[in-house]
Amino acid sequence: MWRGAAAGVCSQIASSSRGGLFTSSGAISSSLLAPKFLSSIAGNDALRKRSLFSAPFSSTAVESPIAPLPHLRNPLVGFVLSENLAKIGGTARHFGRCYWELSKAKLSLLVVATSGAGFVLGSGTVIDLTGLCCTCAGTMAVAAAANSLNQVFEVKNDAKMKRTRNRPLPSGRLSVPHAVAWASMVGLSGTALLAAKTNDLSAGLAASNLALYAFIYTPLKQIHPVNTWVGAVVGAIPPLLGWAAAAGEISANSFILPAALYFWQIPHFMALAYFCRSDYAAGGFKMFSLNDASGWRTSLVSLRNALYLLPVGYLAYHWGLTGGWFAVESTILTAGMTLAAASFAVERTPAKARRMFHASLLYLPIFMSVLLVHRLPHRATVNAAEDEYRIEGWNINSSQIEETKPRQRAHKDDRPMPPVAYASAAPFPFLPAPVYAS
């Protein structure tokens, strides 16, 4: 029903653009910039209000064309608006890119993945999706704050390294006070979110890990090679944070994934520090590989920590965290990473170090995926949920209770087993299983 009005507007815009907007010389008519232009806007507004509120509701009143607004047919106004919108879009892209690089977003997403895996492992038969999302969001914010503060403290060192000289602070795309304000805002927001939506234990772990990374690990990189081991502790805390957010406590089996992350990080960063030795030396960092010209000690440390990953799968099965197949699959996976570390120990070259680095990048996502596939519900969380339902007067479905009984019977005996008990399970089913006296 507005076709008549639209046609009238288009015809008047076309006619005025041919005759009234431009002078004979092609310049824009100055009458558009006069006060008459503003008064015409007000007049058109009043005309619209009268036609909408005073005219009777009929098809004739609706079909009557409305006079076009002069500022809509002014090309100068459209040009200014489009230019301002382009500037706003460019500024938003600039700061978005700077915040992305300042937060080391890819590394922060890896931290979020480990925290989310810890949350799932610490959950019962039902996973709280809202709590999982809040835990991941809070972890992302705290990790972004820690990485931003790391770059604030290392701005001079990053300017000397080829790998990091184009970051926002060394390149001058962002100021240091701006980066500090960004880190403070996201760090406080993430910690507050964890405290409000999960529990104080997870928020305390997040705040402690931020302080450990930004104020201990970062300056230690320029003081002593022990920084690699301190950094491994920092990387092992996020899955513990996720477990605490789900279960509200920390138990012995909550350290399975943190232990795996700790031992995984040593060969991962040893390989990185070896094939980037010249870059780290130029930046003034005290890495372990810089005092090892032959690479012999660096390769042995990598191989030793890769071997420490072998019993993790069996411990996860013994402590009731996963099923038995996880022990088999994690052993095969760890054997592949160990072979890459052994190859680096035999031939200590940057190419072999890079190969071990890539093997470690492949190891972690597969390890966590297999761990989550074979995970068993955390018994303490299941029992706490059952108690909560009983207190609130709810009746738990008997099928849900029966579903958890086989898993509980399978792990009800928590006494330590002799080494032959592990050999009697897969992948060695041909050995006789030990008989325990009741």
Order of alpha helices (4+ residues) and beta strands (2+ residues): alpha-alpha-alpha-alpha-alpha-alpha-alpha-alpha-alpha-alpha-alpha-alpha-alpha-alpha-alpha-alpha-alpha-alpha-alpha
